[in-house]
Amino acid sequence: MNIRIEKYTPAEAERWDEFINDSGNGTIFHTRRFLSYHPSERFNDRSLIIKENNNWVGVFPAALSDNAISSHPGASYGGIIFNDFTGIKKIHQITDTLIDYIRNELKCNQIEITLPPIIYHTTLCNYLDFALLRNNFTYKKRELSAYIPITKNPFNIFKQESRTATRKSKRDGVVVKEGRSIEDFYHILENNLSMRHNVEPTHTLSELLLLKELFPSRIRLFSSIYKEKQIASTLLFETNKKVVLAFYISHIQEYQHLRPVNLLFYEVIRWAYRNRYHFLDLGTFTLDMEPNFGLGRFKESLGARGIFRDYLQLTL
């Protein structure tokens, strides 16, 4: 096969995003539209296009730092993005060609890749993982991300404690609405992260507002409201046709007795079912492979189970 690698240029942004949207494992995080929210000086972009006989068969969003190439440091997920139903032989040939190009043309000594969890694949497939491991990639770490299979009635998957909490929240007058203030939510998020973990959100408020402007129909805010006050919210990213990701989740601690987060995800799951999503990703509950058992237990009470979010690396 005539596989060759070409450097990405901004003139190909539209074609790139079309490829992602039609791919078998691409997400919103792989699009040039998403990556463009970063200031141009933040990353040394080295994204690559993979072609066979002049046809696009893959893309590799990436940035270079200190002779190491990462896919992608400015996004939740990276990796090689393929057409759906690309076969195992071609994936091996593409992977081999890409590694040779990075070694010989870019002169890198390290490759780091964060793969989307398998639920993000249009057709469940581990061909890429297999090809990377055969090329001597090793796991840098394997985090656990909690996913919920979408169902018409969330009570079919909720544990009893979450069913009770959801009914209580409704009974006490909490309602869930879409489209409340991102600014108000951000203040809740900042306060929670500072109080509990002494950290700041991954994005600044201005970055979140920019992302919402870039993806007005794919980034959505759902909030639990009590007496007209926004007391809990989740910012959802519609990542691809199968999965919606709860990128941020936060609440006001003094209203915890109303159990607004349980009701919030009850309604989010029902919304996801109406919009034909297959999975809701609640994000990781491990950090550097140390589990947060309390967070894991809460997500499990909503019907979630853990799957790998893999970080792989290769020294060249």
Buried (B, 14 or more C-beta within 10 A) or exposed (E): EEBEBEEBEEEBBEBBBEBBEEBBBBBBBBBBBBBBBBEEEEBEBBBBBBBBEEEBBBBBBBBBBEEBBBBBBBBBBBBBBBBEEBEEEBBBBBBBBBBEBBBEEBEBBBBBBBBBBBBBBBEEBEBBBBBBBEBEBEEBBEBBBBBBBBBEEBBEBBBEBBBEBBBBBBEBEBEBEEEBEBEBBBBBBBEBBEEEEEEEBEBEBEBBBBBBEBBEEBBBBBBBBBEEEBBBBBBBBBBBEBBBBBBBBBBBEEBEEBBBBBBBBBBBBBBBBEEEBBBBBBBBBBEEEEBBEEBBEBBBBBBBBBBBBBBBBBEB
